């Protein structure tokens, strides 16, 4: 058996949505210390965890786990369930990834000329250098993210439609890239208010992407999704799965919030 399974690019992302085992289904021997120990071991191996009591009936507790080794993610899932404290209600697995629609240097050079009216070649190259450095950081954060410390989190899966005239995959790449550029511009207006992590799940779970949003203001979570639905990418081609919203806490506080401690 392999000791580790590490993707050739990106990290594994596992969202677990748990119900608290209550009454006779909860073993007397189960202790919260087992859960905390599993978290400590995972973090020590270079993985990240976000814990969040879930608002609403879909789950009591959510856990988002991100890291390089898929075997460690699976072992963590088993360790949590083996305590007997929880019943797994729903889950989602995806991988961090870059975007095939990211702008190239040539795209940015044309934008500086056509949209900003810059004609001086030296100024264009100076601006392009700054932009390129920012894009390197942006791609690295998508592939190897550092999960932010925000008070609320929202997760949902989504896909692009593949039917009739609304088949996203029948569009030419240039058209898809153009549409996604407009979609991204909406997202950038929420910089500082919402942190987005888009992860890929085509072929490895039921939907094509997982979207995780972090914010200190739950209103911002509602507003960004609402505004993006007017964009053609979502309005015409988007399909959405269930939404889970929670309150981010450290593991001990999260366990206390759901009645484990």
Buried (B, 14 or more C-beta within 10 A) or exposed (E): EEEEEBBEEBBBBBBBBBBBBEEEEBEEEBBBEBBBEBBEBBBEBEBBBBBBBBBEEBBBBBBBBBBBBBBBBBBBBEBBBEBBBBBEBBBBBBBBBBBEBBBEEEEBBEBBEEEEEBEEEEEBEEBBEEBEEEBEEEBEEBBBBEBBEBBBBBBBBBBBBEEEEBEBEEBEEEEBBBBBBEBBEBBEEBEEBBBBBBBBBEEEBEBBBBBBBBBEEBEBBEBBBEBBEEBEBBEEBBBBBEBBBBBBBEBBEBBBBBEBB
